Amino acid sequence: MIKIRKAGDRGHANHGWLETYHTFSFSTYQDRDHMKFRSLRVMNEDIVAPGQGFGTHPHNDMEIVTYVLAGALEHKDSMGNGEVLRPGEFQRMTAGTGITHSEFNPSASEPVHLYQIWLFPERRGIEPSYEQKRFPADGRHNQLRLVASRTADEGSLLIHTDARIYLSQIDVGNELAHELDQGRHAWLQVLRGSVTLNGVDLSTSDGAAVSEETSLKIRANTDAEIMLFDLA
């Protein structure tokens, strides 16, 4: 069973300095029919204007993963981390018992385009931590590159929840396959381009919730970039 979440059906707000799209209920966008999917709680696509950003604010008991599509995002947090996240890099922040952080676009001229994803952790009260890694393009070209997992397999980021996150850039005409173990679910997020998932067409910023399927076939109808979540 595949349930499509079309890009145009998401929550949307334009605050001038921030244009944001919410796949799931978030902030002032309240949608009882789209609260979460499995451990996925937030799938926000944000475009932040030059020199703008999110001021210092708190989080707790959430796994937060950020990926930049274009531009750069400067991160600072209460653990003393200060990094700049660029395309090809993933950031993981375990909020756990509590953390404060800020996210800022350091460019004076270019917007930053990013996805921020929240997942429920496997338990409450985890010690806060932070991690950032670059995943070179050749390792995710026409293949699924594991970028985050519960066991930090294959050099992936460590997330404290039963999920595996993959990233891929697919050339037009190429097809990727992914097997789902019994009882597992998946979420496919199309970051850019157009793909077909098990016969269902998806375009830029569309998402798809997958249940009761054992095999996924993702074919690129154009050059495309996708993020795939294998979820308990």
Residue frames as a rotation matrix with the C-alpha (Angstrom) as fourth column:
MET 1
0.581 0.814 0.000 0.00
0.814 -0.581 0.000 0.00
0.000 0.000 -1.000 0.00
ILE 2
-0.637 -0.763 0.108 1.39
0.769 -0.639 0.026 3.39
0.049 0.099 0.994 -1.04
LYS 3
0.548 0.789 -0.277 -0.19
0.811 -0.583 -0.056 6.64
-0.206 -0.194 -0.959 0.15
ILE 4
-0.209 -0.649 0.731 0.98
0.825 -0.518 -0.224 9.79
0.525 0.557 0.644 -1.63
ARG 5
0.350 0.208 -0.913 1.54
0.655 -0.751 0.080 13.12
-0.669 -0.626 -0.400 0.11
LYS 6
0.382 -0.155 0.911 1.58
0.841 -0.351 -0.412 15.63
0.384 0.923 -0.004 -2.75
ALA 7
-0.650 -0.749 -0.127 3.82
0.746 -0.598 -0.292 18.66
0.143 -0.285 0.948 -2.41
GLY 8
-0.685 0.400 0.608 0.93
-0.083 -0.873 0.480 21.04
0.723 0.279 0.632 -3.04
ASP 9
0.388 0.882 -0.266 -1.16
0.153 0.223 0.963 19.52
0.909 -0.415 -0.049 -0.25
ARG 10
-0.268 -0.582 -0.768 1.38
0.878 0.181 -0.444 20.24
0.397 -0.793 0.462 2.49
GLY 11
0.695 0.361 -0.621 1.06
0.626 -0.729 0.277 23.01
-0.352 -0.582 -0.733 5.02
HIS 12
-0.090 -0.703 0.706 2.70
0.878 -0.390 -0.277 26.23
0.470 0.595 0.652 3.81
ALA 13
0.773 0.264 -0.577 3.69
0.506 -0.805 0.311 29.55
-0.382 -0.532 -0.755 5.32
ASN 14
0.073 -0.742 0.666 5.71
0.758 -0.393 -0.521 32.49
0.649 0.542 0.534 4.03
HIS 15
0.604 0.089 -0.792 7.14
0.733 -0.453 0.508 34.66
-0.314 -0.887 -0.339 6.79
GLY 16
0.943 -0.317 -0.097 9.25
-0.329 -0.856 -0.400 36.79
0.044 0.409 -0.912 4.47
TRP 17
0.031 -0.987 0.158 12.56
-0.994 -0.014 0.105 35.61
-0.101 -0.161 -0.982 5.90
LEU 18
-0.810 -0.228 0.541 11.36
-0.270 0.963 0.003 31.98
-0.521 -0.144 -0.841 5.82
GLU 19
0.062 0.809 -0.584 9.25
-0.963 0.203 0.179 30.03
0.264 0.551 0.792 3.35
THR 20
-0.786 -0.358 0.504 8.31
-0.558 0.763 -0.327 26.68
-0.268 -0.538 -0.799 4.85
TYR 21
0.020 0.743 -0.669 6.36
-0.751 0.453 0.481 23.56
0.660 0.492 0.567 3.88
HIS 22
-0.488 -0.106 0.866 5.10
-0.803 0.443 -0.398 21.02
-0.341 -0.890 -0.301 6.42
THR 23
-0.632 0.234 -0.739 4.40
-0.298 0.807 0.510 17.41
0.716 0.543 -0.440 5.45
PHE 24
-0.250 0.504 -0.826 3.04
0.810 0.577 0.107 16.75
0.531 -0.642 -0.553 8.94
SER 25
0.763 0.629 0.150 1.15
0.398 -0.640 0.657 18.92
0.509 -0.441 -0.739 11.42
PHE 26
-0.208 -0.908 -0.362 3.58
0.970 -0.144 -0.197 21.53
0.127 -0.392 0.911 12.74
SER 27
-0.950 -0.233 -0.207 3.48
0.277 -0.936 -0.216 24.97
-0.143 -0.263 0.954 14.39
THR 28
-0.509 0.801 -0.316 0.44
-0.563 -0.587 -0.581 26.90
-0.651 -0.118 0.750 13.15
TYR 29
-0.293 0.394 -0.871 -0.33
-0.803 0.394 0.448 24.20
0.520 0.830 0.201 10.56
GLN 30
-0.556 0.206 0.805 -2.62
-0.577 0.602 -0.553 21.77
-0.599 -0.772 -0.216 12.35
ASP 31
-0.066 0.453 -0.889 -3.75
-0.897 0.364 0.252 18.70
0.438 0.813 0.383 10.43
ARG 32
0.149 0.201 0.968 -5.22
-0.800 0.600 -0.002 15.73
-0.581 -0.775 0.250 12.32
ASP 33
0.957 0.276 0.086 -4.96
-0.164 0.765 -0.622 13.56
-0.238 0.581 0.778 9.21
HIS 34
0.548 -0.836 -0.008 -1.21
0.288 0.197 -0.937 14.10
0.785 0.511 0.349 8.87
MET 35
0.929 -0.163 0.333 0.34
-0.370 -0.374 0.850 14.01
-0.014 -0.913 -0.408 12.33
LYS 36
-0.080 -0.956 0.282 3.20
-0.805 0.229 0.547 11.57
-0.587 -0.183 -0.788 11.69
PHE 37
0.697 0.232 -0.678 4.19
-0.553 0.777 -0.302 8.35
0.457 0.586 0.670 9.95
ARG 38
0.535 -0.463 -0.707 5.68
0.584 0.807 -0.087 5.66
0.611 -0.366 0.702 12.16
SER 39
0.167 -0.523 -0.836 8.64
0.909 -0.247 0.336 7.34
-0.382 -0.816 0.434 13.95
LEU 40
-0.679 -0.372 0.633 8.65
0.642 -0.720 0.265 10.28
0.357 0.586 0.727 11.49
ARG 41
-0.005 0.676 -0.737 7.16
0.852 -0.382 -0.357 13.31
-0.523 -0.630 -0.574 13.23
VAL 42
0.510 0.106 -0.853 8.40
-0.153 -0.965 -0.212 16.29
-0.846 0.238 -0.476 11.14
MET 43
-0.147 -0.537 0.830 9.34
0.918 0.239 0.317 16.64
-0.369 0.809 0.458 7.48
ASN 44
0.652 0.348 -0.674 9.86
0.223 -0.937 -0.268 20.35
-0.725 0.024 -0.688 6.88
GLU 45
0.018 -0.604 0.797 11.20
0.994 -0.071 -0.077 21.86
0.103 0.794 0.600 3.68
ASP 46
0.599 0.129 -0.791 12.54
0.468 -0.857 0.214 25.34
-0.650 -0.498 -0.574 4.41
ILE 47
0.118 -0.589 0.799 13.98
0.819 -0.397 -0.414 28.19
0.561 0.704 0.436 2.36
VAL 48
0.482 -0.057 -0.874 15.71
0.720 -0.543 0.433 30.76
-0.499 -0.838 -0.220 4.56
ALA 49
0.931 -0.056 0.360 16.56
0.194 -0.760 -0.620 34.23
0.309 0.647 -0.697 3.24
PRO 50
0.013 -0.997 0.082 20.15
0.519 -0.063 -0.853 35.55
0.855 0.054 0.516 3.27
GLY 51
-0.710 -0.478 0.517 21.31
-0.145 -0.620 -0.771 36.71
0.689 -0.623 0.371 6.67
GLN 52
0.089 0.833 0.546 18.26
-0.922 -0.138 0.361 35.24
0.376 -0.536 0.756 8.42
GLY 53
-0.591 -0.299 -0.749 17.63
-0.110 0.950 -0.292 32.18
0.799 -0.090 -0.595 10.55
PHE 54
0.542 0.736 -0.406 16.10
0.232 0.334 0.914 30.48
0.808 -0.589 0.010 13.56
GLY 55
0.058 -0.503 0.862 17.12
-0.762 -0.581 -0.288 32.11
0.645 -0.640 -0.417 16.85
THR 56
-0.872 -0.482 -0.081 18.18
-0.299 0.657 -0.692 30.09
0.387 -0.579 -0.717 19.88
HIS 57
0.175 0.966 0.189 15.37
-0.927 0.097 0.362 27.75
0.332 -0.238 0.913 20.92
PRO 58
-0.441 -0.384 0.811 15.03
-0.763 0.637 -0.113 24.51
-0.473 -0.669 -0.574 22.92
HIS 59
0.192 0.504 -0.842 14.30
-0.676 0.690 0.259 20.88
0.711 0.520 0.473 22.01
ASN 60
-0.444 -0.386 0.809 14.06
-0.815 0.548 -0.185 17.68
-0.372 -0.742 -0.558 23.98
ASP 61
-0.285 0.281 0.916 13.44
-0.046 0.951 -0.306 13.99
-0.957 -0.129 -0.258 23.34
MET 62
0.874 0.474 -0.103 13.70
-0.135 0.034 -0.990 14.14
-0.466 0.880 0.094 19.55
GLU 63
-0.152 -0.871 0.468 16.16
0.616 0.287 0.734 12.97
-0.773 0.400 0.493 16.91
ILE 64
0.716 0.377 -0.587 16.67
-0.099 -0.778 -0.620 15.88
-0.691 0.502 -0.520 14.48
VAL 65
-0.141 -0.709 0.691 18.27
0.745 0.383 0.546 15.33
-0.652 0.591 0.475 11.07
THR 66
0.563 0.260 -0.784 19.07
-0.187 -0.885 -0.427 18.21
-0.805 0.387 -0.450 8.70
TYR 67
-0.133 -0.569 0.811 20.10
0.821 0.395 0.412 18.10
-0.555 0.721 0.414 5.04
VAL 68
0.034 0.045 -0.998 20.94
-0.241 -0.969 -0.051 21.13
-0.970 0.242 -0.022 2.89
LEU 69
0.548 0.236 0.802 20.00
0.686 0.423 -0.593 21.07
-0.479 0.875 0.069 -0.80
ALA 70
0.185 -0.472 0.862 21.54
0.708 -0.545 -0.450 24.45
0.682 0.693 0.234 -1.69
GLY 71
0.495 -0.084 0.865 23.36
-0.381 -0.915 0.129 27.18
0.781 -0.394 -0.485 0.18
ALA 72
-0.537 -0.702 -0.467 24.78
0.249 0.398 -0.883 26.87
0.806 -0.591 -0.039 3.70
LEU 73
0.646 0.746 0.159 23.38
-0.043 -0.172 0.984 26.65
0.762 -0.643 -0.079 7.23
GLU 74
-0.479 -0.831 0.283 25.32
-0.296 -0.151 -0.943 27.71
0.827 -0.535 -0.173 10.31
HIS 75
0.537 0.632 -0.559 24.60
0.242 0.520 0.819 25.71
0.808 -0.575 0.127 13.47
LYS 76
-0.604 -0.651 0.460 25.36
-0.396 -0.256 -0.882 26.62
0.692 -0.715 -0.103 17.09
ASP 77
0.407 0.789 -0.460 24.17
0.081 0.470 0.879 24.78
0.910 -0.394 0.128 20.20
SER 78
0.704 0.007 0.710 24.41
-0.653 -0.388 0.650 24.65
0.280 -0.921 -0.269 23.97
MET 79
0.877 -0.461 0.136 26.94
0.364 0.822 0.438 21.79
-0.313 -0.334 0.889 23.81
GLY 80
0.216 -0.823 -0.525 29.47
-0.188 -0.563 0.805 24.16
-0.958 -0.075 -0.276 22.24
ASN 81
-0.193 -0.243 0.951 29.14
0.813 0.503 0.294 22.90
-0.549 0.830 0.100 18.67
GLY 82
0.333 0.260 -0.906 29.49
-0.297 -0.883 -0.362 25.45
-0.895 0.390 -0.217 15.88
GLU 83
-0.533 -0.453 0.715 29.44
0.447 0.567 0.692 24.11
-0.719 0.688 -0.100 12.33
VAL 84
-0.210 0.475 -0.854 28.37
-0.808 -0.576 -0.122 25.13
-0.550 0.665 0.505 8.83
LEU 85
-0.134 0.306 0.943 26.29
0.266 0.927 -0.263 22.56
-0.955 0.215 -0.206 6.97
ARG 86
-0.376 -0.081 -0.923 26.60
-0.786 -0.501 0.363 22.45
-0.492 0.862 0.125 3.17
PRO 87
0.612 0.639 -0.466 25.09
-0.791 0.511 -0.336 20.30
0.023 0.575 0.818 0.37
GLY 88
0.210 -0.488 -0.847 26.21
-0.258 0.808 -0.530 16.67
0.943 0.330 0.044 0.65
GLU 89
-0.865 -0.501 0.038 26.44
-0.131 0.152 -0.980 16.89
0.485 -0.852 -0.197 4.46
PHE 90
0.260 0.913 -0.314 24.02
0.251 0.250 0.935 15.55
0.932 -0.322 -0.164 7.05
GLN 91
-0.664 -0.342 0.665 23.62
-0.521 -0.427 -0.740 16.80
0.537 -0.837 0.105 10.59
ARG 92
0.100 0.686 -0.721 22.17
0.395 0.638 0.661 14.76
0.913 -0.350 -0.207 13.45
MET 93
-0.638 -0.226 0.737 21.22
-0.531 -0.564 -0.632 16.27
0.558 -0.794 0.240 16.77
THR 94
-0.216 0.533 -0.818 19.94
0.651 0.703 0.287 14.14
0.728 -0.470 -0.499 19.63
ALA 95
-0.044 0.269 0.962 17.95
-0.385 -0.893 0.232 16.56
0.922 -0.360 0.143 21.79
GLY 96
-0.365 -0.179 -0.913 17.45
0.516 0.778 -0.359 14.01
0.775 -0.603 -0.192 24.56
THR 97
-0.089 0.299 -0.950 17.24
0.992 -0.059 -0.111 15.53
-0.089 -0.953 -0.291 28.03
GLY 98
0.793 0.490 -0.361 17.37
0.446 -0.872 -0.204 19.03
-0.415 0.001 -0.910 26.54
ILE 99
-0.392 -0.886 0.247 19.35
0.845 -0.240 0.478 21.24
-0.365 0.396 0.843 24.20
THR 100
0.616 0.492 -0.615 19.17
0.108 -0.826 -0.553 24.75
-0.780 0.274 -0.562 22.78
HIS 101
-0.380 -0.746 0.547 20.42
0.729 0.122 0.673 25.65
-0.569 0.655 0.497 19.32
SER 102
0.317 0.422 -0.850 20.21
-0.312 -0.800 -0.513 28.19
-0.896 0.427 -0.122 16.50
GLU 103
-0.076 -0.276 0.958 20.30
0.840 0.499 0.211 27.78
-0.537 0.821 0.194 12.73
PHE 104
0.387 0.073 -0.919 21.35
-0.084 -0.990 -0.114 30.73
-0.918 0.121 -0.377 10.54
ASN 105
0.731 -0.164 0.663 21.98
0.683 0.178 -0.709 31.44
-0.002 0.970 0.242 6.88
PRO 106
0.161 -0.754 -0.637 25.47
0.530 -0.479 0.700 33.03
-0.833 -0.450 0.322 6.86
SER 107
-0.462 -0.348 0.816 25.28
0.887 -0.177 0.427 34.21
-0.004 0.921 0.391 3.24
ALA 108
-0.545 0.224 -0.808 24.63
0.072 -0.948 -0.311 37.86
-0.835 -0.228 0.501 2.47
SER 109
-0.529 0.254 -0.810 23.19
-0.800 -0.467 0.377 37.06
-0.282 0.847 0.450 -0.96
GLU 110
-0.598 0.231 -0.767 22.06
-0.395 0.748 0.533 33.43
0.697 0.622 -0.356 -1.33
PRO 111
0.375 0.758 0.534 19.09
-0.909 0.185 0.374 31.67
0.185 -0.625 0.758 0.31
VAL 112
-0.841 -0.520 0.149 19.57
-0.539 0.827 -0.158 28.28
-0.041 -0.213 -0.976 1.94
HIS 113
0.209 0.874 -0.438 17.23
-0.855 0.380 0.351 25.43
0.474 0.302 0.827 0.96
LEU 114
-0.814 -0.567 0.128 17.03
-0.530 0.633 -0.564 22.58
0.239 -0.527 -0.816 3.45
TYR 115
0.266 0.816 -0.514 15.05
-0.128 0.558 0.820 19.73
0.956 -0.152 0.252 4.91
GLN 116
-0.671 -0.379 0.637 14.71
-0.701 0.045 -0.712 19.34
0.241 -0.924 -0.296 8.64
ILE 117
0.072 0.600 -0.797 13.40
-0.226 0.788 0.572 15.99
0.971 0.139 0.193 9.84
TRP 118
-0.349 -0.111 0.931 12.37
-0.936 -0.002 -0.351 14.95
0.041 -0.994 -0.104 13.34
LEU 119
-0.081 0.306 -0.948 12.05
-0.132 0.940 0.315 11.35
0.988 0.150 -0.035 14.48
PHE 120
0.747 0.361 0.559 10.76
-0.609 0.034 0.792 10.06
0.267 -0.932 0.245 17.79
PRO 121
-0.376 -0.926 0.030 13.62
-0.845 0.330 -0.421 8.47
0.380 -0.184 -0.906 19.79
GLU 122
-0.216 0.244 -0.945 13.47
0.044 0.970 0.241 4.90
0.975 0.011 -0.220 21.05
ARG 123
0.159 0.281 -0.946 13.34
0.958 0.187 0.217 6.17
0.238 -0.941 -0.239 24.63
ARG 124
0.832 0.172 0.527 13.21
0.059 -0.973 0.225 9.39
0.551 -0.156 -0.820 26.58
GLY 125
0.911 -0.395 0.121 16.07
-0.252 -0.298 0.921 10.94
-0.328 -0.869 -0.371 28.51
ILE 126
0.594 -0.749 0.292 18.97
0.795 0.493 -0.353 10.17
0.121 0.442 0.889 26.13
GLU 127
0.069 -0.669 -0.740 22.11
0.489 -0.624 0.610 12.24
-0.870 -0.404 0.284 26.66
PRO 128
0.881 0.291 -0.373 22.19
-0.127 -0.613 -0.780 15.07
-0.456 0.734 -0.503 24.09
SER 129
-0.142 -0.945 0.295 24.75
0.372 0.225 0.900 14.77
-0.917 0.237 0.320 21.29
TYR 130
0.661 0.247 -0.709 25.63
-0.456 -0.619 -0.640 16.15
-0.597 0.746 -0.296 17.87
GLU 131
-0.182 -0.700 0.691 27.18
0.386 0.596 0.705 14.73
-0.905 0.394 0.162 14.71
GLN 132
0.641 0.311 -0.702 27.83
-0.488 -0.540 -0.686 15.99
-0.592 0.782 -0.194 11.18
LYS 133
-0.194 -0.698 0.689 29.19
0.255 0.642 0.723 14.08
-0.947 0.316 0.053 8.19
ARG 134
-0.060 0.073 -0.996 29.82
-0.898 -0.439 0.022 14.58
-0.435 0.896 0.092 4.48
PHE 135
0.165 0.169 0.972 28.66
0.216 0.955 -0.203 11.88
-0.962 0.244 0.121 2.08
PRO 136
-0.648 -0.557 -0.520 30.49
-0.316 -0.425 0.848 12.28
-0.694 0.714 0.099 -1.26
ALA 137
0.125 0.785 -0.607 28.41
-0.894 -0.177 -0.412 12.30
-0.430 0.594 0.680 -4.43
ASP 138
-0.345 -0.294 -0.891 30.06
-0.779 0.619 0.098 9.23
0.523 0.728 -0.443 -5.95
GLY 139
-0.998 -0.059 0.034 28.90
-0.068 0.787 -0.613 7.09
0.009 -0.614 -0.789 -3.02
ARG 140
-0.352 0.936 0.012 25.23
0.111 0.054 -0.992 7.96
-0.929 -0.348 -0.123 -3.58
HIS 141
-0.366 0.151 -0.918 25.20
-0.867 -0.413 0.278 8.15
-0.337 0.898 0.282 -7.39
ASN 142
0.060 0.539 -0.840 22.66
-0.767 0.563 0.306 5.62
0.638 0.626 0.447 -8.74
GLN 143
-0.337 -0.083 -0.938 22.78
0.425 0.875 -0.230 3.76
0.840 -0.476 -0.260 -5.44
LEU 144
0.754 0.620 0.219 21.22
0.017 -0.351 0.936 4.07
0.657 -0.702 -0.275 -2.01
ARG 145
-0.404 -0.914 0.035 23.76
0.103 -0.083 -0.991 5.44
0.909 -0.397 0.128 0.45
LEU 146
0.431 0.496 -0.754 23.01
0.789 0.199 0.582 4.79
0.438 -0.845 -0.305 4.11
VAL 147
-0.203 -0.489 0.848 23.40
0.061 -0.871 -0.488 8.13
0.977 -0.047 0.206 5.89
ALA 148
-0.429 0.072 0.900 21.81
-0.870 -0.300 -0.391 7.45
0.242 -0.951 0.192 9.31
SER 149
0.114 0.446 -0.888 20.99
-0.100 0.894 0.436 4.33
0.988 0.039 0.147 11.28
ARG 150
0.883 0.331 0.333 20.47
-0.367 0.046 0.929 2.97
0.292 -0.942 0.162 14.77
THR 151
0.791 -0.604 0.100 23.80
0.441 0.676 0.590 1.10
-0.424 -0.422 0.801 14.63
ALA 152
0.476 -0.599 -0.644 25.88
-0.570 -0.768 0.293 3.65
-0.670 0.227 -0.707 12.65
ASP 153
0.385 -0.278 0.880 26.45
0.536 0.844 0.032 1.01
-0.752 0.459 0.473 9.94
GLU 154
0.259 -0.318 0.912 28.66
0.963 0.010 -0.270 1.83
0.077 0.948 0.308 6.94
GLY 155
-0.750 -0.659 -0.053 29.88
0.659 -0.741 -0.129 5.07
0.046 -0.132 0.990 8.45
SER 156
-0.047 0.830 0.556 26.37
0.453 -0.478 0.752 6.48
0.890 0.287 -0.354 8.81
LEU 157
-0.511 0.005 0.860 25.25
-0.602 -0.716 -0.353 8.91
0.614 -0.698 0.369 11.47
LEU 158
-0.848 0.220 -0.482 23.97
0.470 0.733 -0.492 7.37
0.246 -0.644 -0.725 14.69
ILE 159
-0.380 0.794 0.474 20.26
-0.654 -0.594 0.470 7.93
0.654 -0.131 0.745 15.36
HIS 160
-0.958 -0.005 0.287 18.55
-0.249 0.512 -0.822 6.63
-0.143 -0.859 -0.491 18.47
THR 161
0.097 0.992 0.084 15.52
-0.703 0.128 -0.699 5.11
-0.704 0.009 0.710 16.79
ASP 162
-0.243 -0.152 0.958 14.78
0.301 0.927 0.224 2.03
-0.922 0.342 -0.179 14.69
ALA 163
0.877 0.446 -0.180 15.17
-0.001 -0.372 -0.928 3.65
-0.481 0.814 -0.326 11.30
ARG 164
-0.219 -0.906 0.361 17.58
0.669 0.131 0.732 3.64
-0.711 0.402 0.578 8.39
ILE 165
0.666 0.399 -0.630 17.86
-0.075 -0.804 -0.589 6.74
-0.742 0.440 -0.506 6.20
TYR 166
-0.101 -0.651 0.753 19.22
0.819 0.375 0.434 6.54
-0.565 0.661 0.495 2.65
LEU 167
0.338 0.114 -0.934 20.14
-0.329 -0.916 -0.231 9.22
-0.882 0.385 -0.272 0.14
SER 168
-0.175 -0.425 0.888 20.55
0.718 0.562 0.410 8.84
-0.674 0.710 0.207 -3.61
GLN 169
-0.040 0.121 -0.992 21.06
-0.643 -0.763 -0.067 10.88
-0.765 0.635 0.108 -6.75
ILE 170
-0.040 0.182 0.982 19.63
0.433 0.889 -0.147 8.93
-0.900 0.420 -0.115 -9.71
ASP 171
-0.844 -0.262 -0.469 20.27
-0.314 -0.469 0.826 9.55
-0.436 0.844 0.313 -13.37
VAL 172
0.085 0.924 -0.372 17.25
-0.909 -0.081 -0.410 9.54
-0.409 0.373 0.833 -15.66
GLY 173
0.355 0.185 -0.916 16.30
-0.716 0.684 -0.139 5.99
0.601 0.706 0.375 -16.70
ASN 174
-0.690 -0.650 -0.317 18.08
-0.257 0.630 -0.732 4.29
0.676 -0.424 -0.603 -13.81
GLU 175
0.485 0.873 -0.042 16.23
-0.373 0.250 0.894 2.15
0.791 -0.418 0.447 -11.26
LEU 176
-0.666 -0.622 0.412 17.01
-0.624 0.163 -0.764 1.38
0.408 -0.766 -0.497 -7.63
ALA 177
0.229 0.710 -0.666 15.62
-0.009 0.685 0.728 -1.52
0.973 -0.161 0.164 -5.59
HIS 178
-0.659 -0.364 0.659 15.16
-0.659 -0.145 -0.738 -1.81
0.364 -0.920 -0.144 -1.84
GLU 179
-0.251 0.534 -0.807 13.80
0.273 0.839 0.470 -4.79
0.929 -0.102 -0.356 0.07
LEU 180
-0.154 0.309 0.938 11.65
-0.858 -0.512 0.028 -4.27
0.489 -0.801 0.344 3.15
ASP 181
-0.952 -0.170 -0.255 11.76
-0.016 0.858 -0.514 -6.88
0.306 -0.485 -0.819 5.89
GLN 182
-0.197 0.940 -0.279 8.47
0.617 0.340 0.710 -8.23
0.762 -0.033 -0.647 7.17
GLY 183
0.413 0.503 -0.760 6.65
0.910 -0.271 0.315 -5.67
-0.048 -0.821 -0.569 9.27
ARG 184
-0.551 -0.660 -0.510 8.81
0.583 -0.742 0.331 -2.76
-0.598 -0.115 0.793 8.08
HIS 185
0.684 0.728 0.033 7.50
0.596 -0.533 -0.600 0.44
-0.419 0.430 -0.799 6.50
ALA 186
-0.443 -0.849 0.289 9.05
0.878 -0.344 0.334 3.12
-0.184 0.401 0.897 4.30
TRP 187
0.657 0.510 -0.556 8.77
0.287 -0.851 -0.441 6.79
-0.698 0.130 -0.705 3.50
LEU 188
-0.189 -0.676 0.712 10.12
0.977 -0.056 0.205 8.14
-0.099 0.734 0.671 0.21
GLN 189
0.526 0.268 -0.807 10.75
0.242 -0.957 -0.161 11.88
-0.815 -0.111 -0.568 -0.09
VAL 190
0.358 -0.368 0.858 11.56
0.921 -0.011 -0.389 13.25
0.153 0.930 0.335 -3.53
LEU 191
0.002 -0.459 -0.888 14.03
0.572 -0.728 0.378 16.07
-0.821 -0.508 0.261 -2.99
ARG 192
-0.071 0.058 -0.996 14.13
-0.672 -0.741 0.005 17.05
-0.737 0.669 0.091 -6.67
GLY 193
-0.860 -0.232 -0.454 13.21
-0.508 0.457 0.730 15.54
0.037 0.859 -0.511 -10.00
SER 194
0.247 0.965 -0.087 10.62
-0.969 0.245 -0.026 12.94
-0.004 0.091 0.996 -10.90
VAL 195
-0.868 -0.493 0.054 10.53
-0.495 0.868 -0.038 9.22
-0.028 -0.060 -0.998 -10.05
THR 196
0.213 0.887 -0.410 8.18
-0.670 0.438 0.600 6.26
0.711 0.147 0.687 -10.22
LEU 197
-0.685 -0.343 0.643 7.79
-0.722 0.437 -0.537 4.20
-0.097 -0.832 -0.547 -7.04
ASN 198
-0.786 0.362 0.501 6.28
0.252 0.928 -0.276 0.76
-0.565 -0.090 -0.820 -7.70
GLY 199
-0.476 0.569 0.671 4.31
0.857 0.128 0.499 2.22
0.198 0.812 -0.549 -10.60
VAL 200
0.625 0.683 -0.377 3.28
0.760 -0.643 0.094 5.43
-0.178 -0.345 -0.922 -8.80
ASP 201
0.040 -0.610 0.792 4.62
0.675 -0.568 -0.471 8.73
0.737 0.553 0.389 -10.17
LEU 202
0.597 0.034 -0.801 6.13
0.707 -0.493 0.507 11.27
-0.378 -0.869 -0.318 -7.77
SER 203
0.430 -0.423 0.798 7.61
0.476 -0.645 -0.598 14.70
0.767 0.637 -0.076 -8.40
THR 204
-0.568 -0.776 0.273 9.75
0.229 -0.468 -0.853 17.23
0.791 -0.422 0.444 -6.56
SER 205
-0.780 0.106 0.617 8.79
-0.583 -0.483 -0.653 17.55
0.229 -0.869 0.439 -2.87
ASP 206
0.388 0.875 -0.289 6.20
-0.658 0.482 0.578 14.74
0.645 -0.034 0.763 -3.03
GLY 207
-0.613 -0.509 0.604 6.33
-0.781 0.504 -0.368 12.10
-0.117 -0.698 -0.707 -0.31
ALA 208
0.137 0.652 -0.746 5.01
-0.576 0.665 0.476 8.54
0.806 0.364 0.466 -0.13
ALA 209
-0.170 -0.067 0.983 4.12
-0.923 0.361 -0.135 6.39
-0.346 -0.930 -0.123 2.89
VAL 210
-0.122 0.003 -0.992 4.66
-0.650 0.756 0.082 2.69
0.750 0.655 -0.091 2.20
SER 211
-0.300 0.073 0.951 3.21
-0.813 0.502 -0.295 -0.20
-0.499 -0.862 -0.091 4.20
GLU 212
0.379 0.480 0.791 2.55
-0.164 0.876 -0.453 -3.89
-0.911 0.041 0.411 3.45
GLU 213
0.859 -0.262 -0.439 5.10
-0.441 0.056 -0.896 -3.95
0.259 0.964 -0.067 0.63
THR 214
0.766 -0.607 0.213 8.14
0.319 0.646 0.693 -6.21
-0.559 -0.463 0.688 0.50
SER 215
-0.233 -0.853 0.468 10.05
0.889 0.007 0.457 -4.67
-0.393 0.523 0.757 -2.39
LEU 216
0.566 0.337 -0.753 10.50
0.079 -0.931 -0.357 -1.11
-0.821 0.143 -0.553 -3.63
LYS 217
-0.131 -0.568 0.812 11.51
0.973 0.083 0.215 -0.15
-0.189 0.819 0.542 -7.15
ILE 218
0.460 0.166 -0.872 12.39
0.204 -0.976 -0.078 3.51
-0.864 -0.142 -0.482 -7.67
ARG 219
-0.007 -0.405 0.914 12.88
0.988 0.140 0.069 4.57
-0.156 0.904 0.399 -11.29
ALA 220
-0.364 -0.216 -0.906 14.09
0.228 -0.964 0.138 8.05
-0.903 -0.157 0.400 -12.26
ASN 221
0.495 0.609 0.620 11.96
0.800 -0.042 -0.598 9.75
-0.338 0.792 -0.508 -14.91
THR 222
0.777 -0.462 0.428 14.34
-0.151 -0.797 -0.585 12.72
0.611 0.389 -0.689 -14.82
ASP 223
-0.447 -0.873 -0.195 17.61
0.243 0.091 -0.966 13.22
0.861 -0.479 0.172 -12.99
ALA 224
0.585 0.779 0.226 16.44
-0.141 -0.176 0.974 13.01
0.799 -0.602 0.006 -9.39
GLU 225
-0.728 -0.673 0.133 17.51
-0.264 0.095 -0.960 13.10
0.633 -0.734 -0.247 -5.76
ILE 226
0.384 0.900 -0.206 15.60
-0.214 0.304 0.928 11.10
0.898 -0.313 0.309 -3.15
MET 227
-0.646 -0.449 0.617 15.65
-0.725 0.110 -0.680 10.31
0.237 -0.887 -0.397 0.55
LEU 228
0.122 0.648 -0.752 14.34
-0.236 0.755 0.612 6.91
0.964 0.103 0.245 1.65
PHE 229
-0.369 -0.128 0.920 13.40
-0.926 -0.037 -0.377 5.98
0.083 -0.991 -0.105 5.23
ASP 230
-0.224 0.244 -0.944 13.18
0.005 0.968 0.249 2.30
0.975 0.051 -0.218 6.26
LEU 231
-0.432 0.195 0.881 11.06
-0.796 -0.541 -0.270 2.37
0.423 -0.818 0.389 9.42
ALA 232
-0.985 0.149 -0.089 9.86
0.173 0.823 -0.541 -0.01
-0.007 -0.548 -0.836 12.14
